[in-house]
Amino acid sequence: MANKLQQLQQMTLVVADTGDFTAIKALRPQDATTNPSLILQAAQDPNNQALLAQAWADAGKQPMPTEARAQAAVDILAARVGCAIQQSIPGYVSTEVSARLSFDTRATVEKARRMLDLYAGLGGDTQRVLVKIAATWEGIQAAQILEKEGIGCNLTLLFSFAQARACADAGVTLISPFVGRILDWYQAQYPTQDFSGLQDPGVQSVQKIYQYYKTHGYSTIVMGASFRNQGQIESLAGCDRLTISPKLLQALAEDTGQLTRQLHPQASTQTPEDALNAAEFRWQLNEDAMATEKLADGIRRFMQDQQTLENLLVRTFA
């Protein structure tokens, strides 16, 4: 019998949530996603020190202050990691825009264009790049501009239905609704409640978004992300895509049990609802305490890891 990873791949496009080249080559996923935390992990691998040195050298080709050079080097490093990953997969690589730009539409658009230029300059396939942007109102508006320019976007740190609706209205290529971080919040708030299986609020969030997109005819891809355990993945079998860590991919590959499809595509039966405006979006997000807290926390955490990487580059090479 096929293992659960093989069964999952028959109903869902599987994405590797890692910047580890070795893991990607071994697991051979269709797509791969990265973020500042994963790039930091890759940068700390002794085998990748040449990539860091090259990124720092490339960033110094034009005179600039040390802080600006470090930021530029991180962008170059992310593009170099992405280009390397493209050599091992046939599909998309998602590369994140700096979290410090999460509330600046114009700067996000400019940074995204810069990232695509870096990929092109390194010989990467820009048609196989998704620019990852935090799903703030400003980030979603930036994605709408970029999508009209033909630049595909992956809206991340997505915890609420309001974020999902706004992303669909903006015509983004893909969203990454988080599962594990939603569960984390509910377990902290309600430690005695049973959130196993289909009672998992993170699983329920993705299921709701998936069904809404399908019944309203949205083309935006739903890619569940941030898994804490194998059961969450199995509960979303059939989702458009799932981005999974190497550890959980390996666990699925070693499990020969039967995997049952949970999500099924449905024909569009309802017309799209009116798009949310900024005030409606902000109010609905504000009414969701979990989403408000986890979005802010996620942005801070990504920025902390980016700052750690920038500091590492300065300490090592400046």
SEMARMI-633754 format. One record per residue (C-alpha): residue in one letter; x, y, z. Coordinates in steps of 0.25 Angstrom, whole numbers, plus 5000, padded with zeros to 4 digits. Layout:
<gubas>
 residu east north   up
      a    X     Y    Z
...
</gubas>
This chain:
<gubas>
 residu east north   up
      m 5000  5000 5000
      a 5005  5014 4997
      n 5009  5022 5009
      k 5001  5034 5014
      l 5010  5044 5007
      q 5008  5037 4994
      q 4993  5037 4997
      l 4993  5051 5000
      q 5000  5055 4988
      q 4989  5048 4980
      m 4979  5059 4985
      t 4987  5071 4990
      l 4999  5078 4984
      v 5010  5076 4995
      v 5020  5087 4998
      a 5032  5087 5006
      d 5033  5097 5017
      t 5048  5098 5018
      g 5060  5105 5013
      d 5068  5092 5015
      f 5074  5088 5001
      t 5077  5074 5006
      a 5063  5071 5011
      i 5057  5077 4998
      k 5065  5068 4989
      a 5061  5056 4998
      l 5046  5059 4999
      r 5045  5064 4984
      p 5032  5073 4987
      q 5025  5081 4976
      d 5027  5094 4982
      a 5035  5100 4994
      t 5033  5112 5003
      t 5043  5120 5011
      n 5042  5131 5022
      p 5051  5139 5030
      s 5052  5129 5041
      l 5055  5118 5031
      i 5065  5126 5024
      l 5072  5129 5037
      q 5073  5114 5040
      a 5079  5112 5026
      a 5089  5123 5029
      q 5093  5116 5042
      d 5097  5103 5034
      p 5112  5102 5033
      n 5110  5097 5019
      n 5104  5110 5014
      q 5114  5120 5019
      a 5119  5122 5004
      l 5105  5127 5001
      l 5105  5137 5012
      a 5119  5142 5008
      q 5114  5144 4994
      a 5102  5151 4998
      w 5110  5161 5006
      a 5120  5163 4995
      d 5109  5165 4985
      a 5102  5175 4994
      g 5115  5183 4995
      k 5117  5186 4981
      q 5111  5200 4983
      p 5115  5208 4995
      m 5104  5209 5006
      p 5103  5209 5021
      t 5106  5196 5028
      e 5091  5195 5033
      a 5086  5196 5018
      r 5097  5187 5013
      a 5092  5176 5023
      q 5077  5178 5019
      a 5082  5177 5004
      a 5090  5165 5007
      v 5078  5158 5013
      d 5070  5160 5001
      i 5081  5155 4992
      l 5082  5143 5001
      a 5067  5140 5000
      a 5068  5140 4985
      r 5080  5132 4985
      v 5074  5121 4994
      g 5061  5122 4985
      c 5069  5120 4972
      a 5076  5108 4978
      i 5063  5102 4982
      q 5058  5104 4968
      q 5068  5094 4964
      s 5062  5083 4972
      i 5047  5086 4969
      p 5038  5088 4957
      g 5028  5098 4964
      y 5028  5111 4972
      v 5038  5116 4982
      s 5032  5126 4992
      t 5041  5137 4996
      e 5037  5147 5007
      v 5037  5162 5007
      s 5043  5168 5020
      a 5033  5168 5031
      r 5037  5183 5034
      l 5029  5187 5022
      s 5016  5180 5026
      f 5009  5193 5028
      d 5015  5200 5016
      t 5008  5197 5002
      r 5017  5205 4994
      a 5030  5200 5000
      t 5025  5186 4999
      v 5022  5187 4984
      e 5036  5193 4982
      k 5043  5182 4990
      a 5035  5171 4982
      r 5040  5177 4969
      r 5054  5177 4974
      m 5053  5162 4979
      l 5049  5158 4965
      d 5060  5166 4959
      l 5070  5159 4968
      y 5064  5145 4964
      a 5066  5150 4949
      g 5080  5154 4951
      l 5084  5141 4958
      g 5078  5133 4946
      g 5065  5129 4954
      d 5052  5126 4948
      t 5043  5139 4952
      q 5031  5132 4947
      r 5033  5121 4958
      v 5034  5131 4969
      l 5023  5135 4979
      v 5026  5148 4987
      k 5021  5145 5001
      i 5014  5157 5008
      a 5008  5158 5022
      a 4993  5159 5020
      t 4991  5172 5026
      w 4982  5182 5019
      e 4994  5189 5013
      g 5000  5176 5009
      i 4988  5171 5002
      q 4987  5185 4995
      a 5001  5183 4990
      a 4998  5169 4986
      q 4987  5174 4977
      i 4996  5184 4970
      l 5007  5173 4968
      e 4997  5163 4963
      k 4993  5173 4952
      e 5007  5174 4948
      g 5008  5159 4947
      i 5016  5156 4960
      g 5010  5145 4967
      c 5008  5147 4982
      n 5006  5137 4994
      l 4999  5144 5006
      t 5004  5139 5019
      l 5001  5140 5034
      l 4986  5138 5031
      f 4978  5135 5043
      s 4964  5141 5040
      f 4953  5139 5030
      a 4953  5154 5028
      q 4968  5153 5023
      a 4964  5142 5014
      r 4952  5149 5008
      a 4961  5162 5005
      c 4972  5153 4998
      a 4961  5147 4989
      d 4956  5160 4986
      a 4970  5165 4982
      g 4972  5153 4973
      v 4984  5148 4980
      t 4990  5135 4974
      l 4991  5128 4988
      i 4988  5129 5002
      s 4995  5122 5014
      p 4985  5121 5025
      f 4992  5116 5038
      v 4987  5104 5046
      g 4997  5101 5057
      r 4998  5116 5062
      i 4982  5117 5063
      l 4982  5104 5071
      d 4993  5109 5080
      w 4985  5122 5084
      y 4972  5114 5087
      q 4980  5103 5095
      a 4986  5115 5103
      q 4972  5121 5105
      y 4964  5108 5108
      p 4974  5098 5113
      t 4964  5088 5117
      q 4956  5088 5104
      d 4958  5076 5094
      f 4963  5082 5081
      s 4966  5068 5074
      g 4963  5064 5060
      l 4952  5072 5053
      q 4950  5080 5066
      d 4963  5087 5064
      p 4960  5102 5061
      g 4972  5103 5052
      v 4967  5092 5043
      q 4953  5098 5044
      s 4958  5111 5039
      v 4964  5106 5027
      q 4952  5097 5024
      k 4943  5109 5024
      i 4952  5117 5015
      y 4953  5106 5005
      q 4938  5104 5004
      y 4936  5119 5003
      y 4946  5120 4992
      k 4940  5108 4984
      t 4926  5112 4985
      h 4928  5126 4981
      g 4937  5123 4969
      y 4950  5129 4974
      s 4963  5124 4967
      t 4972  5128 4979
      i 4979  5115 4984
      v 4977  5111 4998
      m 4990  5105 5004
      g 4989  5101 5019
      a 5002  5104 5027
      s 5008  5104 5041
      f 5005  5090 5045
      r 5007  5084 5059
      n 5004  5070 5057
      q 5001  5059 5046
      g 4986  5059 5050
      q 4984  5074 5045
      i 4990  5070 5032
      e 4981  5058 5030
      s 4969  5066 5034
      l 4972  5075 5022
      a 4975  5064 5012
      g 4969  5069 4999
      c 4972  5084 5001
      d 4978  5091 4989
      r 4992  5091 4995
      l 4999  5088 5008
      t 5012  5093 5012
      i 5019  5083 5022
      s 5032  5083 5030
      p 5042  5072 5026
      k 5039  5065 5040
      l 5025  5063 5037
      l 5027  5060 5022
      q 5036  5048 5027
      a 5025  5044 5037
      l 5015  5043 5026
      a 5025  5035 5017
      e 5027  5025 5029
      d 5012  5023 5031
      t 5005  5012 5023
      g 4991  5014 5028
      q 4979  5019 5020
      l 4977  5033 5017
      t 4963  5038 5015
      r 4960  5051 5007
      q 4954  5062 5015
      l 4952  5073 5006
      h 4946  5072 4992
      p 4945  5083 4981
      q 4931  5088 4979
      a 4925  5095 4967
      s 4923  5110 4968
      t 4909  5112 4973
      q 4909  5126 4979
      t 4913  5140 4973
      p 4925  5147 4980
      e 4921  5156 4991
      d 4924  5171 4991
      a 4939  5174 4994
      l 4942  5178 5008
      n 4947  5192 5009
      a 4958  5196 5019
      a 4949  5200 5030
      e 4941  5187 5029
      f 4954  5179 5028
      r 4960  5186 5040
      w 4947  5184 5049
      q 4945  5170 5046
      l 4960  5167 5049
      n 4959  5175 5062
      e 4947  5166 5066
      d 4955  5154 5065
      a 4965  5154 5077
      m 4972  5142 5072
      a 4975  5147 5058
      t 4979  5161 5063
      e 4989  5155 5073
      k 4995  5145 5065
      l 4996  5154 5053
      a 5004  5164 5061
      d 5012  5153 5068
      g 5016  5147 5055
      i 5021  5160 5049
      r 5029  5163 5061
      r 5035  5149 5061
      f 5039  5149 5046
      m 5045  5163 5048
      q 5053  5158 5060
      d 5059  5147 5052
      q 5062  5156 5040
      q 5069  5165 5050
      t 5077  5154 5056
      l 5081  5150 5042
      e 5085  5164 5038
      n 5093  5165 5051
      l 5100  5151 5048
      l 5104  5157 5034
      v 5110  5169 5041
      r 5117  5162 5052
      t 5123  5152 5042
      f 5127  5161 5030
      a 5127  5175 5034
</gubas>
